Amino acid sequence: MDVGAAFYRGRRFIGLLEVDNPLILPYGANIRLSITADDVIHSWAVPSFGIKIDAIPGRINQTTLEILYPGIFMGQCSELCGIFHAFMPINIEAIHPEIFFEEFNFTLVSRVDHE
Ligand SMILES: [Cu+2]
C-alpha cells in the first residue's frame, strides 16, 4: 500500500471546502473527464490541475487529465450558478493506481504490456 495515499486518505477537511463524496482517481494514469450538469451551467474548476470546464445541461464536455502524484486536490464551481454557488467545493483524492483499480474492480492495463 502506498504510504502517501494512506496518509492522505486518513485526512479530513473542515469548513466549507469539505465534501461528502470526494472524487477518487488514480495518479499516473490517463483519465478522461466527461462533464455535464442537470440544472444550470456550472464550471468544474481545479486550479492545481489547470482545468476549468463548463458543465452544461444537455451537453457533455470532455477533457483529459493525468495526476502526477498522490494527494488531495481542491477546487470549486466557478460559474455564478445560483444561490448555492458558494457551497460547491470539489475534492479529488488521488490514490495509487493499483489501489484504485483494486477498490473499484477495474482491470489495470499497463502501458508496458503493449510495447
Ligand atoms: Cu455551480
Residues whose N, C-alpha, C, O or C-beta is under 5 A from the ligand:
A	BS01	CU	I41 H42 S43 C77 E79 C81 H85 M88
